[in-house]
Amino acid sequence: MKKVFSLVSERHKPARLVEQIKSEVKKYLKRERNKSLPEDHDYWGFNCRSGQASDSANVCHEKEIGKSIDHALAEGWETVYLEILVEPRKRGSK
């Protein structure tokens, strides 16, 4: 998923838009986790980036996406770019 979300709307307050974005991201992650894995992999991994634009996006962990959206709202950005790429991964040996 590579998407630019708007944080400015005539109909909704910015806090409500942030909640809608977080909800959409949560649904996307759940949908991707429920897909069947290839036989030789253990779990779905997510490569995430967030920022004001695609060229200035920083790498973040999937659990930090909400914080990065809140940061964008606090900084007064008009849009926030989110990139979430899915890949199957194996667990490392202990």
N, C-alpha and C positions, 0 to 999 in steps of 0.2 A: 504494500500500500504506500503510495507516494501521493500526498495530498496537501494542499494549502487550505487552511481553515481561516475564515474571517472572524475577527473578534469585534467587529462593528456591525450593528444592525439597527434599523429603524424600529423594528417590531419587538426586539428582545434586549434585555439588559446584558452587559458583558458577562456577568456572573452566570447567567442562565446559558449563554453560549458556551462558556467553559464547561459546564456540566453536560451539555449536549455533545461536545467534542470528546470528553472523557468517556461518556457512555458509548459512543460510536467506536472508540478505540478498544474498550473493554469487550464489546460484542465481536469485533474483528479478531482479537486475540483468542477468545473462546472458540470461535468458528474454526480458526486455523489449528488450534490444539486438538480439536475433535476429529480432524482428518486422519485417515489411516497412515501409519508410518511404514517406510520401507523395512524389510525384514531385518537388516543388519544395523538399524539405528534404534536408539532408546527414547528420544524425546525431540520435540520441536524447539529449536533455538531461534531467537529473534535478534536481528541486527537493527538497532534503532538509531535514528538521528533526528534532532529537532533544532529549529532555529528560525530566524526571521525570513530567510530565503534558502533555496536548495544549495547554493554555493557557500553559504556561511553556516550551514548546519553543523552542530557538534554531536559527537557520538554520545549516546546515553543508554543506560540500562532500561529494560522494559518497565521496571518498577518506578523509574524516575520520570516517566512521561508526564504524569500528572503534575509533578513539581515544575517541569519545564513549561507546561501550559500556564500554570499559575504565575510563573516568572514572566512570561510574555505579557500576561494581563497587567501585572504590576509595573512593568516597564512601559506600558502604553502602546504596544505594537498593534497595528491594524490587522495583521495576519500572522499566522504561525504555520511553519512548514513541518510536517511529520513524515518520516520515512520509516516504515517497518517492513523488513524483509525476512522471510521465513526460510529456515533451512533445517533439515534433519541432522541430529547430532548424536554422538555416542558418549556414554559416560566414561570418564577416564578411570584407570585402575588405581586403587588406593596404595 
